Amino acid sequence: MTPLLAATSEVAINWHTVMFYVISLCACGFAVIVAMTNNIVRMAFALIVSLAATSGLLFLAGAYFVGAMQLMIYVGGTVVLLIFGVMLTAQKAFITMRTQAGDWILGLLVGGTLLAVLVQLVFLIPQWQSSDYQSVADKQLLAFAEELKSQQDRGEEITPEQRRKLELLAAKASEGMPQRTGEIGLALVGVRADKIESEETGLAGYLLPFEIISVHLLVVLVGAAYLARAKRHHHGGDHL
Amino acid sequence: MGEFFAGWFPAGWEFLGYTVAALIQAFLLVNVIALGAFVFIWAERKVSGRIQDRLGPTRTGGAFGWLQSLADGIKLLSKEDLMPKDADPILFKLAPYVAFAASFSAFMALPFASGWVALHLNIGLFFLIAVLGLEVFGVILAGYSSGSKWSLFGAMRQAAQVVSYEVPLGICVIVPLMICGTMDLVAIGDQQRGLFTNWLIFHDPFIFVVFWVYFTCAVASVNRAPFDLAEAESELVAGFLTEYSGMRWSLFFMAEYGSMILVSALAAILFFGGWNGPIPIFSALMDWFPDYLGNCWWFSSIANMFGVLCLLLKASIGVIAMMWVRWTFPRLRVDQVITMCLKYCVPIAAVCLLGVMFWTALGVPFFNDLLPAQERSLVREGWFKTGEKQADALLESLSASTDEEGDVE
């Protein structure tokens, strides 16, 4: 159902909003637990719940692909690795972790900076400032539907081309549309399917940032492997 | 389904209809797992009995012992809920629910017939694979929080196995995805309509190989024998769930059976035509009597019911095959498990991936040309269908009255 159609029928309870509050409360609450608890394994558990709730938020927003990606990479992959690391390395002394005052200050500084940047970003986007925001696709759909309506009132039939255009616009305004994986793949190499019809036809290439991130990740991995090797070599002569 | 129930309620109270629909769907999904586990636990005993030349349960509930699962359930319910002294109390109690929730939530995106799915995602396949990977987490949590080194060893072994078998499993799943050109499970199933030669397993020789690799990896990733070295009887005794008893233990068991059904149903959808029977009786009937049955809602409902039966039958065959494998093959050693994964499954799957790619790219003739190309592309463009529906609804609401237009704003 398009947001447009949803607006026409009066809904007593907006379950979408309710679920948003529930899930975001879950995400934030468990994030706080991550910071508060001392036990490192409970910390990892709370982190996983928080990340899973974030993917729930993405699902609510209609970003299914990103949501499943979040589940796969963060919840299923990274955190499992993290837990492995914790279980293999944490001994009695490290299993409960006390946060030093300096760490608190540093963490608050970094987190606060990120929060400030994000909040500024949120208020920078004009559509997000009002609650009755309608997406561009919705507005296009509405305008075209009005046009067709007036055409009908004049007694003219709707041509198949117009009908096709209406279908396209309606599909575009529907929530699943921007997450078609084919389009995501095309967007990665710079073809923006969602901007082909508008003025700003974007070769908004995500390829370069994507490549930079992946090379960066590779460098980090190689660095981590190198550091781990060097440490073991330094400690003792026994070759495992 | 939501729209159907919303029609029952007066304006302004449609949300009750949606709630009813959601509750019914949740109830049905829970029962797929619960009844599935109920039947398959009994079937496992019978299958193992037959394979080992004995009878299996015979006493509880008549000749076939068909009430055995119920008796087991009552026994498990009445067992004492034990917890080791060294265990982490919160995590120990949470772990079974985490494992079960991971298995259960994957069923949300599993279609049982064309369009009969609780959550129709355009990335259903990816979602299923992602959620299946979460079960490891319950395993690790259970093993760690038990406060027993044997549980921890079992958890580590199983987690290592499940995580490593996800790699070939992922590659295998890509093959049908590549042929169908979509991650939408409903669309993948619908593309295999028609005679059984349309099933993807008959698409080309490579995908026939891929199915066996998929099945091997699926058996390993749901931790069934011969890949259940985490539960090796001699040294570990049931692996990560050593310390669990009663209801918590049975939750892990339910999760395992849920995953077995899920993985088999996924195999049926990806390789064996999903809810499509071997011979398209219903669509043939629809073609012969288009006037009577063309827009007949009960007829399409019956066809979908038949589809559900078909899918469950195929999934059951997969589960029974897993049981058969369990009681036939000897358990693998840990090095053999890893060799199997890295030296056999991954390369075979990768070569087949390339093979299917060239097969489709070169346009080598294959059997399943029976579905007209135009129809195939229509299924592929399911997206436009949603657009059509919405355009219809929109035009209807626009032409209804001028008063409503004020509300649109």
Boltz contact constraints between the chains, C-beta under 6 A:
constraints:
  - contact:
      token1: [A, 2]
      token2: [B, 390]
      max_distance: 6.0
  - contact:
      token1: [A, 8]
      token2: [B, 407]
      max_distance: 6.0
  - contact:
      token1: [A, 8]
      token2: [B, 408]
      max_distance: 6.0
  - contact:
      token1: [A, 10]
      token2: [B, 12]
      max_distance: 6.0
  - contact:
      token1: [A, 12]
      token2: [B, 12]
      max_distance: 6.0
  - contact:
      token1: [A, 12]
      token2: [B, 15]
      max_distance: 6.0
  - contact:
      token1: [A, 13]
      token2: [B, 15]
      max_distance: 6.0
  - contact:
      token1: [A, 64]
      token2: [B, 121]
      max_distance: 6.0
  - contact:
      token1: [A, 64]
      token2: [B, 123]
      max_distance: 6.0
  - contact:
      token1: [A, 65]
      token2: [B, 123]
      max_distance: 6.0
  - contact:
      token1: [A, 68]
      token2: [B, 123]
      max_distance: 6.0
  - contact:
      token1: [A, 68]
      token2: [B, 126]
      max_distance: 6.0
  - contact:
      token1: [A, 68]
      token2: [B, 127]
      max_distance: 6.0
  - contact:
      token1: [A, 68]
      token2: [B, 130]
      max_distance: 6.0
  - contact:
      token1: [A, 71]
      token2: [B, 130]
      max_distance: 6.0
  - contact:
      token1: [A, 72]
      token2: [B, 130]
      max_distance: 6.0
  - contact:
      token1: [A, 76]
      token2: [B, 133]
      max_distance: 6.0
  - contact:
      token1: [A, 76]
      token2: [B, 134]
      max_distance: 6.0
  - contact:
      token1: [A, 80]
      token2: [B, 136]
      max_distance: 6.0
  - contact:
      token1: [A, 83]
      token2: [B, 140]
      max_distance: 6.0
  - contact:
      token1: [A, 87]
      token2: [B, 144]
      max_distance: 6.0
  - contact:
      token1: [A, 145]
      token2: [B, 394]
      max_distance: 6.0
  - contact:
      token1: [A, 145]
      token2: [B, 398]
      max_distance: 6.0
  - contact:
      token1: [A, 149]
      token2: [B, 398]
      max_distance: 6.0
  - contact:
      token1: [A, 166]
      token2: [B, 391]
      max_distance: 6.0
  - contact:
      token1: [A, 167]
      token2: [B, 387]
      max_distance: 6.0
  - contact:
      token1: [A, 167]
      token2: [B, 388]
      max_distance: 6.0
  - contact:
      token1: [A, 167]
      token2: [B, 391]
      max_distance: 6.0
  - contact:
      token1: [A, 170]
      token2: [B, 387]
      max_distance: 6.0
  - contact:
      token1: [A, 170]
      token2: [B, 390]
      max_distance: 6.0
  - contact:
      token1: [A, 170]
      token2: [B, 391]
      max_distance: 6.0
  - contact:
      token1: [A, 171]
      token2: [B, 383]
      max_distance: 6.0
  - contact:
      token1: [A, 171]
      token2: [B, 386]
      max_distance: 6.0
  - contact:
      token1: [A, 171]
      token2: [B, 387]
      max_distance: 6.0
  - contact:
      token1: [A, 174]
      token2: [B, 386]
      max_distance: 6.0
  - contact:
      token1: [A, 176]
      token2: [B, 122]
      max_distance: 6.0
  - contact:
      token1: [A, 181]
      token2: [B, 183]
      max_distance: 6.0
